[in-house]
Amino acid sequence: MTDIRQIRVVIRGRVQGVWYRAWATEEASELGLQGWVRNRRNGSVEAVFAGPSADVERMLKLCRRGPPLAQVSDVAVSDDGTPLQAGFTQLPTV
């Protein structure tokens, strides 16, 4: 049986205007994760990732680096249990 994990992450640094959301969507989709990503008005990026623990952990590691133009200074992680739709999507800024 596969261990399923769902986390919420808030990524801070130079993470808006550098294609972070599109990059995260592509990476998460390639890993087969469910969830979403969105910009926040405070300049951070927020995401929820759900799937096999090993794949969620891999995505978390990728988030700490980000796409080439990003400069990640902090990634805050918390467990999350909100219901998700299938697939991985980008949501509007909040």
N, C-alpha and C positions, 0 to 999 in steps of 0.2 A: 504494500500500500504506500502511495506517495504522500509525503508530508506536505500539506498545503499551508502557505503563509500569506498573509495580507498585511501590508504596511502602508503608512502614509509618510511621505518625506517632504521636507521643505528645504529647498536648495537656495543658498545665498551666495552672493558674489556678483561677478559680471555674468549674469545668466539670462538676461533679456536682450533682444536685439542681436543675438548670436546663433539663432536657429536651435536653441535648446529644446523647445517643445517638439519640433519636427524630428530632431535627432532622437529624443526620448521615445517618441511614438514609433519610429522605425526600429530602434533597438528592442523595445518591449514587444513589439509585434513579432520580430524575428525569434525572440525567446518563447513566444506563445503565451505571454502574460495577458491578463485582463486588467482593466483599470482605466485611468485617465491622467492627463497632465494639463495644467493651466498656469498662466501668469497671474501674479497677484499685484495689486496696485502699489504695494510697498517695495517692488523691485525683485521679489523672490519668485521662484517657480515652485509650485506644489504638485505632487503626484501621488497616486495610489497605485500600487503594484500588487497583483495577486497571482499565485500559481505555485508550482512546486518550490519548496524552500531553496533548493540549490539555484534555481533560475532567478528567484527574487533576490537572493544574495549576490548573484552575478550582476543583476541590474543595479543594485545598490552600489556595488564597486564601480560600475561604469559611471553612475551619477556623480561620484566623487571626483571624477576627471572631467566629464562632460564632453561636448563637441570641441573641435579644434580652437574656436575663437573664445570659448568660455574660460572664465577664471573662477573656479569654485572655491569659496572660502569656508563654507560650512554646510553640512548636510545633517539636519535634525530628523530622527527616525522615531516613529511611534507605531504601535500595533493599531490596526484598523479593522473594523468589522462591518462597515457600511455595505449594503447590497450593491452589487455591480452588474452591469449589463455585459453581455459577451463581447469580446474584442477589446481593443485599446483605442481610445479616442482623445482628441484635444477638446478642451472645454473653453468657453469664453473667460476672459479676465474677470477676476473678482477683487 
